[in-house]
Amino acid sequence: MVKIPAPLKFYVDNQSEFEVPGATVAELLENVVSRYPSFKAHLFDSNGKLRRYFNVFVNGVHIRDLNGMETPLQEGDKVILMASAAGG
């Protein structure tokens, strides 16, 4: 299950949650952008790296505290994509 923040739902057919396969976080994200190509520019930079301001959580744990983009996924895992907010 992938959860998308409200400001980015436009790029995924106005869905806040949807199912997409993937054995790792990297594979899951590639499958997301394959299904929703307009979302790619928001997730990845021009070098194909996850944008700095995007945070990815698997079952509530940030992927930087796991195995990064190679974090393995199992059926039933919740992946949350969250854009960082900045301001002052």
Gaussian input, Z-matrix of N, CA and C with variables (Angstrom, degrees):
# hf/3-21g

backbone

0 1
 N
 C     1     B1
 C     2     B2     1     A1
 N     3     B3     2     A2     1     D1
 C     4     B4     3     A3     2     D2
 C     5     B5     4     A4     3     D3
 N     6     B6     5     A5     4     D4
 C     7     B7     6     A6     5     D5
 C     8     B8     7     A7     6     D6
 N     9     B9     8     A8     7     D7
 C    10    B10     9     A9     8     D8
 C    11    B11    10    A10     9     D9
 N    12    B12    11    A11    10    D10
 C    13    B13    12    A12    11    D11
 C    14    B14    13    A13    12    D12
 N    15    B15    14    A14    13    D13
 C    16    B16    15    A15    14    D14
 C    17    B17    16    A16    15    D15
 N    18    B18    17    A17    16    D16
 C    19    B19    18    A18    17    D17
 C    20    B20    19    A19    18    D18
 N    21    B21    20    A20    19    D19
 C    22    B22    21    A21    20    D20
 C    23    B23    22    A22    21    D21
 N    24    B24    23    A23    22    D22
 C    25    B25    24    A24    23    D23
 C    26    B26    25    A25    24    D24
 N    27    B27    26    A26    25    D25
 C    28    B28    27    A27    26    D26
 C    29    B29    28    A28    27    D27
 N    30    B30    29    A29    28    D28
 C    31    B31    30    A30    29    D29
 C    32    B32    31    A31    30    D30
 N    33    B33    32    A32    31    D31
 C    34    B34    33    A33    32    D32
 C    35    B35    34    A34    33    D33
 N    36    B36    35    A35    34    D34
 C    37    B37    36    A36    35    D35
 C    38    B38    37    A37    36    D36
 N    39    B39    38    A38    37    D37
 C    40    B40    39    A39    38    D38
 C    41    B41    40    A40    39    D39
 N    42    B42    41    A41    40    D40
 C    43    B43    42    A42    41    D41
 C    44    B44    43    A43    42    D42
 N    45    B45    44    A44    43    D43
 C    46    B46    45    A45    44    D44
 C    47    B47    46    A46    45    D45
 N    48    B48    47    A47    46    D46
 C    49    B49    48    A48    47    D47
 C    50    B50    49    A49    48    D48
 N    51    B51    50    A50    49    D49
 C    52    B52    51    A51    50    D50
 C    53    B53    52    A52    51    D51
 N    54    B54    53    A53    52    D52
 C    55    B55    54    A54    53    D53
 C    56    B56    55    A55    54    D54
 N    57    B57    56    A56    55    D55
 C    58    B58    57    A57    56    D56
 C    59    B59    58    A58    57    D57
 N    60    B60    59    A59    58    D58
 C    61    B61    60    A60    59    D59
 C    62    B62    61    A61    60    D60
 N    63    B63    62    A62    61    D61
 C    64    B64    63    A63    62    D62
 C    65    B65    64    A64    63    D63
 N    66    B66    65    A65    64    D64
 C    67    B67    66    A66    65    D65
 C    68    B68    67    A67    66    D66
 N    69    B69    68    A68    67    D67
 C    70    B70    69    A69    68    D68
 C    71    B71    70    A70    69    D69
 N    72    B72    71    A71    70    D70
 C    73    B73    72    A72    71    D71
 C    74    B74    73    A73    72    D72
 N    75    B75    74    A74    73    D73
 C    76    B76    75    A75    74    D74
 C    77    B77    76    A76    75    D75
 N    78    B78    77    A77    76    D76
 C    79    B79    78    A78    77    D77
 C    80    B80    79    A79    78    D78
 N    81    B81    80    A80    79    D79
 C    82    B82    81    A81    80    D80
 C    83    B83    82    A82    81    D81
 N    84    B84    83    A83    82    D82
 C    85    B85    84    A84    83    D83
 C    86    B86    85    A85    84    D84
 N    87    B87    86    A86    85    D85
 C    88    B88    87    A87    86    D86
 C    89    B89    88    A88    87    D87
 N    90    B90    89    A89    88    D88
 C    91    B91    90    A90    89    D89
 C    92    B92    91    A91    90    D90
 N    93    B93    92    A92    91    D91
 C    94    B94    93    A93    92    D92
 C    95    B95    94    A94    93    D93
 N    96    B96    95    A95    94    D94
 C    97    B97    96    A96    95    D95
 C    98    B98    97    A97    96    D96
 N    99    B99    98    A98    97    D97
 C   100   B100    99    A99    98    D98
 C   101   B101   100   A100    99    D99
 N   102   B102   101   A101   100   D100
 C   103   B103   102   A102   101   D101
 C   104   B104   103   A103   102   D102
 N   105   B105   104   A104   103   D103
 C   106   B106   105   A105   104   D104
 C   107   B107   106   A106   105   D105
 N   108   B108   107   A107   106   D106
 C   109   B109   108   A108   107   D107
 C   110   B110   109   A109   108   D108
 N   111   B111   110   A110   109   D109
 C   112   B112   111   A111   110   D110
 C   113   B113   112   A112   111   D111
 N   114   B114   113   A113   112   D112
 C   115   B115   114   A114   113   D113
 C   116   B116   115   A115   114   D114
 N   117   B117   116   A116   115   D115
 C   118   B118   117   A117   116   D116
 C   119   B119   118   A118   117   D117
 N   120   B120   119   A119   118   D118
 C   121   B121   120   A120   119   D119
 C   122   B122   121   A121   120   D120
 N   123   B123   122   A122   121   D121
 C   124   B124   123   A123   122   D122
 C   125   B125   124   A124   123   D123
 N   126   B126   125   A125   124   D124
 C   127   B127   126   A126   125   D125
 C   128   B128   127   A127   126   D126
 N   129   B129   128   A128   127   D127
 C   130   B130   129   A129   128   D128
 C   131   B131   130   A130   129   D129
 N   132   B132   131   A131   130   D130
 C   133   B133   132   A132   131   D131
 C   134   B134   133   A133   132   D132
 N   135   B135   134   A134   133   D133
 C   136   B136   135   A135   134   D134
 C   137   B137   136   A136   135   D135
 N   138   B138   137   A137   136   D136
 C   139   B139   138   A138   137   D137
 C   140   B140   139   A139   138   D138
 N   141   B141   140   A140   139   D139
 C   142   B142   141   A141   140   D140
 C   143   B143   142   A142   141   D141
 N   144   B144   143   A143   142   D142
 C   145   B145   144   A144   143   D143
 C   146   B146   145   A145   144   D144
 N   147   B147   146   A146   145   D145
 C   148   B148   147   A147   146   D146
 C   149   B149   148   A148   147   D147
 N   150   B150   149   A149   148   D148
 C   151   B151   150   A150   149   D149
 C   152   B152   151   A151   150   D150
 N   153   B153   152   A152   151   D151
 C   154   B154   153   A153   152   D152
 C   155   B155   154   A154   153   D153
 N   156   B156   155   A155   154   D154
 C   157   B157   156   A156   155   D155
 C   158   B158   157   A157   156   D156
 N   159   B159   158   A158   157   D157
 C   160   B160   159   A159   158   D158
 C   161   B161   160   A160   159   D159
 N   162   B162   161   A161   160   D160
 C   163   B163   162   A162   161   D161
 C   164   B164   163   A163   162   D162
 N   165   B165   164   A164   163   D163
 C   166   B166   165   A165   164   D164
 C   167   B167   166   A166   165   D165
 N   168   B168   167   A167   166   D166
 C   169   B169   168   A168   167   D167
 C   170   B170   169   A169   168   D168
 N   171   B171   170   A170   169   D169
 C   172   B172   171   A171   170   D170
 C   173   B173   172   A172   171   D171
 N   174   B174   173   A173   172   D172
 C   175   B175   174   A174   173   D173
 C   176   B176   175   A175   174   D174
 N   177   B177   176   A176   175   D175
 C   178   B178   177   A177   176   D176
 C   179   B179   178   A178   177   D177
 N   180   B180   179   A179   178   D178
 C   181   B181   180   A180   179   D179
 C   182   B182   181   A181   180   D180
 N   183   B183   182   A182   181   D181
 C   184   B184   183   A183   182   D182
 C   185   B185   184   A184   183   D183
 N   186   B186   185   A185   184   D184
 C   187   B187   186   A186   185   D185
 C   188   B188   187   A187   186   D186
 N   189   B189   188   A188   187   D187
 C   190   B190   189   A189   188   D188
 C   191   B191   190   A190   189   D189
 N   192   B192   191   A191   190   D190
 C   193   B193   192   A192   191   D191
 C   194   B194   193   A193   192   D192
 N   195   B195   194   A194   193   D193
 C   196   B196   195   A195   194   D194
 C   197   B197   196   A196   195   D195
 N   198   B198   197   A197   196   D196
 C   199   B199   198   A198   197   D197
 C   200   B200   199   A199   198   D198
 N   201   B201   200   A200   199   D199
 C   202   B202   201   A201   200   D200
 C   203   B203   202   A202   201   D201
 N   204   B204   203   A203   202   D202
 C   205   B205   204   A204   203   D203
 C   206   B206   205   A205   204   D204
 N   207   B207   206   A206   205   D205
 C   208   B208   207   A207   206   D206
 C   209   B209   208   A208   207   D207
 N   210   B210   209   A209   208   D208
 C   211   B211   210   A210   209   D209
 C   212   B212   211   A211   210   D210
 N   213   B213   212   A212   211   D211
 C   214   B214   213   A213   212   D212
 C   215   B215   214   A214   213   D213
 N   216   B216   215   A215   214   D214
 C   217   B217   216   A216   215   D215
 C   218   B218   217   A217   216   D216
 N   219   B219   218   A218   217   D217
 C   220   B220   219   A219   218   D218
 C   221   B221   220   A220   219   D219
 N   222   B222   221   A221   220   D220
 C   223   B223   222   A222   221   D221
 C   224   B224   223   A223   222   D222
 N   225   B225   224   A224   223   D223
 C   226   B226   225   A225   224   D224
 C   227   B227   226   A226   225   D225
 N   228   B228   227   A227   226   D226
 C   229   B229   228   A228   227   D227
 C   230   B230   229   A229   228   D228
 N   231   B231   230   A230   229   D229
 C   232   B232   231   A231   230   D230
 C   233   B233   232   A232   231   D231
 N   234   B234   233   A233   232   D232
 C   235   B235   234   A234   233   D233
 C   236   B236   235   A235   234   D234
 N   237   B237   236   A236   235   D235
 C   238   B238   237   A237   236   D236
 C   239   B239   238   A238   237   D237
 N   240   B240   239   A239   238   D238
 C   241   B241   240   A240   239   D239
 C   242   B242   241   A241   240   D240
 N   243   B243   242   A242   241   D241
 C   244   B244   243   A243   242   D242
 C   245   B245   244   A244   243   D243
 N   246   B246   245   A245   244   D244
 C   247   B247   246   A246   245   D245
 C   248   B248   247   A247   246   D246
 N   249   B249   248   A248   247   D247
 C   250   B250   249   A249   248   D248
 C   251   B251   250   A250   249   D249
 N   252   B252   251   A251   250   D250
 C   253   B253   252   A252   251   D251
 C   254   B254   253   A253   252   D252
 N   255   B255   254   A254   253   D253
 C   256   B256   255   A255   254   D254
 C   257   B257   256   A256   255   D255
 N   258   B258   257   A257   256   D256
 C   259   B259   258   A258   257   D257
 C   260   B260   259   A259   258   D258
 N   261   B261   260   A260   259   D259
 C   262   B262   261   A261   260   D260
 C   263   B263   262   A262   261   D261

   B1=1.4476
   B2=1.5324
   B3=1.3132
   B4=1.4550
   B5=1.5228
   B6=1.3261
   B7=1.4629
   B8=1.5205
   B9=1.3223
   B10=1.4608
   B11=1.5298
   B12=1.3374
   B13=1.4701
   B14=1.5255
   B15=1.3104
   B16=1.4706
   B17=1.5273
   B18=1.3429
   B19=1.4689
   B20=1.5371
   B21=1.3301
   B22=1.4639
   B23=1.5240
   B24=1.3287
   B25=1.4617
   B26=1.5227
   B27=1.3219
   B28=1.4688
   B29=1.5252
   B30=1.3262
   B31=1.4659
   B32=1.5314
   B33=1.3347
   B34=1.4635
   B35=1.5341
   B36=1.3283
   B37=1.4696
   B38=1.5248
   B39=1.3401
   B40=1.4712
   B41=1.5225
   B42=1.3115
   B43=1.4584
   B44=1.5271
   B45=1.3163
   B46=1.4566
   B47=1.5269
   B48=1.3259
   B49=1.4672
   B50=1.5135
   B51=1.3271
   B52=1.4601
   B53=1.5265
   B54=1.3064
   B55=1.4611
   B56=1.5174
   B57=1.3177
   B58=1.4562
   B59=1.5277
   B60=1.3335
   B61=1.4546
   B62=1.5332
   B63=1.3216
   B64=1.4599
   B65=1.5157
   B66=1.3265
   B67=1.4630
   B68=1.5224
   B69=1.3528
   B70=1.4666
   B71=1.5281
   B72=1.3230
   B73=1.4624
   B74=1.5238
   B75=1.3287
   B76=1.4731
   B77=1.5236
   B78=1.3148
   B79=1.4654
   B80=1.5218
   B81=1.3150
   B82=1.4533
   B83=1.5301
   B84=1.3403
   B85=1.4655
   B86=1.5210
   B87=1.3240
   B88=1.4654
   B89=1.5271
   B90=1.3157
   B91=1.4623
   B92=1.5268
   B93=1.3358
   B94=1.4631
   B95=1.5232
   B96=1.3381
   B97=1.4720
   B98=1.5238
   B99=1.3145
   B100=1.4613
   B101=1.5319
   B102=1.3147
   B103=1.4641
   B104=1.5301
   B105=1.3258
   B106=1.4654
   B107=1.5342
   B108=1.3285
   B109=1.4711
   B110=1.5302
   B111=1.3164
   B112=1.4646
   B113=1.5313
   B114=1.3063
   B115=1.4736
   B116=1.5326
   B117=1.3235
   B118=1.4638
   B119=1.5310
   B120=1.3176
   B121=1.4681
   B122=1.5251
   B123=1.3049
   B124=1.4639
   B125=1.5258
   B126=1.3204
   B127=1.4587
   B128=1.5259
   B129=1.3327
   B130=1.4622
   B131=1.5228
   B132=1.3380
   B133=1.4609
   B134=1.5315
   B135=1.3215
   B136=1.4632
   B137=1.5306
   B138=1.3265
   B139=1.4660
   B140=1.5238
   B141=1.3376
   B142=1.4552
   B143=1.5148
   B144=1.3143
   B145=1.4754
   B146=1.5253
   B147=1.3299
   B148=1.4562
   B149=1.5251
   B150=1.3096
   B151=1.4659
   B152=1.5261
   B153=1.3283
   B154=1.4717
   B155=1.5150
   B156=1.3162
   B157=1.4568
   B158=1.5251
   B159=1.3316
   B160=1.4560
   B161=1.5167
   B162=1.3096
   B163=1.4603
   B164=1.5154
   B165=1.3200
   B166=1.4600
   B167=1.5250
   B168=1.3219
   B169=1.4574
   B170=1.5266
   B171=1.3102
   B172=1.4614
   B173=1.5240
   B174=1.3127
   B175=1.4611
   B176=1.5235
   B177=1.3387
   B178=1.4530
   B179=1.5147
   B180=1.3286
   B181=1.4636
   B182=1.5269
   B183=1.3426
   B184=1.4702
   B185=1.5265
   B186=1.3435
   B187=1.4674
   B188=1.5267
   B189=1.3421
   B190=1.4741
   B191=1.5267
   B192=1.3410
   B193=1.4575
   B194=1.5279
   B195=1.3168
   B196=1.4630
   B197=1.5271
   B198=1.3220
   B199=1.4694
   B200=1.5208
   B201=1.3286
   B202=1.4562
   B203=1.5161
   B204=1.3162
   B205=1.4646
   B206=1.5288
   B207=1.3219
   B208=1.4700
   B209=1.5255
   B210=1.3283
   B211=1.4613
   B212=1.5232
   B213=1.3401
   B214=1.4699
   B215=1.5275
   B216=1.3154
   B217=1.4554
   B218=1.5169
   B219=1.3192
   B220=1.4538
   B221=1.5277
   B222=1.3023
   B223=1.4544
   B224=1.5220
   B225=1.3085
   B226=1.4595
   B227=1.5168
   B228=1.3532
   B229=1.4618
   B230=1.5210
   B231=1.3356
   B232=1.4580
   B233=1.5090
   B234=1.3223
   B235=1.4548
   B236=1.5273
   B237=1.3245
   B238=1.4567
   B239=1.5175
   B240=1.3297
   B241=1.4563
   B242=1.5156
   B243=1.3252
   B244=1.4473
   B245=1.5169
   B246=1.3137
   B247=1.4534
   B248=1.5194
   B249=1.3323
   B250=1.4670
   B251=1.5159
   B252=1.3047
   B253=1.4615
   B254=1.5201
   B255=1.2997
   B256=1.4643
   B257=1.5116
   B258=1.2643
   B259=1.4517
   B260=1.5214
   B261=1.2693
   B262=1.4528
   B263=1.4734
   A1=107.98
   A2=116.16
   A3=122.70
   A4=107.83
   A5=116.50
   A6=122.17
   A7=108.27
   A8=115.62
   A9=123.08
   A10=108.92
   A11=118.37
   A12=119.63
   A13=111.35
   A14=115.41
   A15=121.72
   A16=114.27
   A17=120.12
   A18=118.25
   A19=114.23
   A20=118.18
   A21=120.74
   A22=113.42
   A23=117.73
   A24=120.86
   A25=112.79
   A26=116.63
   A27=121.45
   A28=110.84
   A29=117.56
   A30=122.17
   A31=113.12
   A32=117.10
   A33=120.67
   A34=110.12
   A35=114.96
   A36=122.05
   A37=113.21
   A38=115.98
   A39=122.84
   A40=114.05
   A41=116.12
   A42=120.79
   A43=109.66
   A44=116.42
   A45=119.59
   A46=110.48
   A47=116.85
   A48=122.75
   A49=108.81
   A50=115.73
   A51=119.88
   A52=108.74
   A53=115.03
   A54=122.19
   A55=109.34
   A56=116.29
   A57=121.84
   A58=106.82
   A59=118.41
   A60=120.17
   A61=112.02
   A62=114.51
   A63=120.82
   A64=110.08
   A65=116.50
   A66=121.19
   A67=111.45
   A68=115.98
   A69=121.93
   A70=107.60
   A71=115.69
   A72=119.69
   A73=109.89
   A74=117.66
   A75=121.24
   A76=110.98
   A77=117.38
   A78=121.21
   A79=110.81
   A80=117.09
   A81=120.93
   A82=110.60
   A83=117.41
   A84=120.11
   A85=111.67
   A86=117.24
   A87=119.76
   A88=110.51
   A89=117.22
   A90=120.56
   A91=111.48
   A92=117.18
   A93=120.56
   A94=109.73
   A95=117.23
   A96=119.09
   A97=111.77
   A98=117.78
   A99=120.44
   A100=109.65
   A101=115.74
   A102=121.10
   A103=111.42
   A104=116.61
   A105=122.60
   A106=109.68
   A107=117.61
   A108=121.68
   A109=114.89
   A110=118.54
   A111=120.06
   A112=112.38
   A113=117.40
   A114=122.19
   A115=111.43
   A116=116.80
   A117=121.71
   A118=112.54
   A119=117.39
   A120=120.63
   A121=112.18
   A122=117.49
   A123=120.92
   A124=111.43
   A125=116.94
   A126=121.07
   A127=113.75
   A128=116.21
   A129=121.04
   A130=112.02
   A131=115.57
   A132=119.70
   A133=109.30
   A134=117.05
   A135=121.27
   A136=112.83
   A137=117.61
   A138=121.85
   A139=112.46
   A140=116.60
   A141=120.16
   A142=114.20
   A143=117.24
   A144=121.88
   A145=109.14
   A146=115.01
   A147=120.19
   A148=108.60
   A149=116.96
   A150=120.54
   A151=110.64
   A152=115.30
   A153=121.80
   A154=112.57
   A155=116.79
   A156=119.74
   A157=113.75
   A158=116.47
   A159=119.29
   A160=109.75
   A161=115.28
   A162=121.55
   A163=108.12
   A164=115.42
   A165=121.06
   A166=107.39
   A167=115.00
   A168=121.46
   A169=109.01
   A170=116.18
   A171=121.86
   A172=106.51
   A173=115.58
   A174=121.60
   A175=111.57
   A176=115.93
   A177=121.35
   A178=116.06
   A179=118.18
   A180=122.15
   A181=108.63
   A182=116.17
   A183=121.12
   A184=108.92
   A185=116.36
   A186=119.02
   A187=112.65
   A188=118.46
   A189=119.04
   A190=111.07
   A191=117.44
   A192=122.45
   A193=111.08
   A194=116.13
   A195=122.00
   A196=106.80
   A197=117.52
   A198=121.56
   A199=111.98
   A200=116.89
   A201=120.59
   A202=111.80
   A203=115.48
   A204=120.85
   A205=112.14
   A206=117.11
   A207=120.58
   A208=112.62
   A209=117.05
   A210=121.12
   A211=108.86
   A212=116.75
   A213=118.88
   A214=111.37
   A215=115.42
   A216=121.85
   A217=109.95
   A218=114.65
   A219=121.09
   A220=108.34
   A221=115.92
   A222=120.41
   A223=109.25
   A224=115.99
   A225=120.92
   A226=114.01
   A227=118.25
   A228=120.23
   A229=109.47
   A230=115.77
   A231=121.69
   A232=108.97
   A233=115.97
   A234=122.29
   A235=106.95
   A236=115.36
   A237=121.11
   A238=108.10
   A239=116.00
   A240=122.53
   A241=107.19
   A242=116.68
   A243=120.53
   A244=110.73
   A245=116.33
   A246=121.30
   A247=108.61
   A248=116.51
   A249=120.48
   A250=109.38
   A251=114.90
   A252=120.72
   A253=108.20
   A254=115.81
   A255=120.65
   A256=108.54
   A257=114.94
   A258=118.23
   A259=110.34
   A260=115.04
   A261=116.77
   A262=113.13
   D1=129.72
   D2=177.46
   D3=-111.19
   D4=132.31
   D5=176.08
   D6=-111.44
   D7=134.39
   D8=-176.06
   D9=-116.93
   D10=138.40
   D11=177.34
   D12=-67.90
   D13=149.31
   D14=-176.38
   D15=-51.07
   D16=-43.72
   D17=-177.80
   D18=-63.53
   D19=-17.68
   D20=-177.67
   D21=-106.63
   D22=1.47
   D23=-179.45
   D24=-59.15
   D25=-29.36
   D26=179.45
   D27=-52.90
   D28=-36.93
   D29=-174.53
   D30=-81.19
   D31=-7.69
   D32=-179.78
   D33=-126.96
   D34=47.10
   D35=178.42
   D36=55.58
   D37=37.09
   D38=177.64
   D39=58.38
   D40=30.61
   D41=176.77
   D42=-97.09
   D43=142.31
   D44=174.81
   D45=-97.92
   D46=-19.05
   D47=177.95
   D48=-145.83
   D49=144.36
   D50=173.89
   D51=-161.37
   D52=161.61
   D53=178.37
   D54=-93.00
   D55=137.78
   D56=174.25
   D57=-150.71
   D58=137.98
   D59=-177.69
   D60=-76.65
   D61=159.85
   D62=174.81
   D63=169.15
   D64=130.39
   D65=178.39
   D66=-81.12
   D67=-22.68
   D68=177.69
   D69=-135.21
   D70=168.48
   D71=176.30
   D72=-59.79
   D73=-43.67
   D74=-179.81
   D75=-58.58
   D76=-45.70
   D77=-179.46
   D78=-65.93
   D79=-41.87
   D80=178.50
   D81=-60.50
   D82=-45.48
   D83=-179.69
   D84=-65.63
   D85=-37.28
   D86=175.74
   D87=-63.26
   D88=-38.70
   D89=177.88
   D90=-68.79
   D91=-34.31
   D92=176.35
   D93=-62.70
   D94=-49.31
   D95=-177.32
   D96=-73.47
   D97=-22.25
   D98=173.51
   D99=-67.82
   D100=-40.11
   D101=179.54
   D102=-76.43
   D103=-36.04
   D104=-177.51
   D105=-127.54
   D106=77.35
   D107=-174.01
   D108=-56.41
   D109=-31.77
   D110=-179.15
   D111=-68.94
   D112=-14.24
   D113=179.43
   D114=-80.74
   D115=-20.04
   D116=-174.23
   D117=-56.61
   D118=-45.57
   D119=-177.79
   D120=-63.89
   D121=-21.87
   D122=179.11
   D123=-85.25
   D124=-28.77
   D125=-179.34
   D126=-88.87
   D127=-41.93
   D128=-171.73
   D129=-117.09
   D130=146.76
   D131=175.57
   D132=-84.34
   D133=-176.08
   D134=-176.31
   D135=-67.13
   D136=-15.58
   D137=176.85
   D138=-93.88
   D139=2.90
   D140=179.68
   D141=82.33
   D142=10.71
   D143=178.83
   D144=-93.67
   D145=148.32
   D146=175.80
   D147=-58.68
   D148=132.31
   D149=-179.00
   D150=-60.58
   D151=145.08
   D152=-176.56
   D153=-57.43
   D154=-36.74
   D155=-175.01
   D156=-83.63
   D157=1.27
   D158=178.25
   D159=-96.54
   D160=130.06
   D161=176.73
   D162=-111.14
   D163=138.79
   D164=179.10
   D165=-122.45
   D166=128.71
   D167=179.36
   D168=-119.42
   D169=138.76
   D170=173.99
   D171=-116.74
   D172=116.13
   D173=-178.08
   D174=52.22
   D175=39.21
   D176=175.99
   D177=85.84
   D178=-0.13
   D179=-178.99
   D180=-112.09
   D181=128.95
   D182=179.50
   D183=-63.00
   D184=139.23
   D185=-177.16
   D186=-63.89
   D187=-21.65
   D188=176.78
   D189=-65.98
   D190=-22.50
   D191=178.01
   D192=-92.46
   D193=0.83
   D194=177.67
   D195=-114.82
   D196=-127.68
   D197=179.04
   D198=-110.40
   D199=30.20
   D200=179.19
   D201=59.62
   D202=-141.19
   D203=-178.55
   D204=-65.91
   D205=-18.44
   D206=179.29
   D207=-92.21
   D208=11.47
   D209=176.83
   D210=-58.80
   D211=123.41
   D212=179.41
   D213=-71.66
   D214=147.47
   D215=178.98
   D216=-118.02
   D217=148.30
   D218=176.39
   D219=-124.98
   D220=159.64
   D221=177.93
   D222=-56.08
   D223=133.97
   D224=179.53
   D225=95.08
   D226=-9.74
   D227=177.14
   D228=-67.66
   D229=145.99
   D230=174.47
   D231=-105.54
   D232=123.31
   D233=177.69
   D234=-110.42
   D235=122.45
   D236=-179.52
   D237=-111.44
   D238=126.42
   D239=175.69
   D240=-101.73
   D241=121.87
   D242=-175.32
   D243=-134.23
   D244=123.86
   D245=176.10
   D246=-82.32
   D247=135.46
   D248=178.12
   D249=-68.39
   D250=146.66
   D251=176.03
   D252=-106.85
   D253=140.77
   D254=178.05
   D255=-128.80
   D256=155.57
   D257=178.41
   D258=167.82
   D259=-178.61
   D260=-177.80
   D261=-154.76

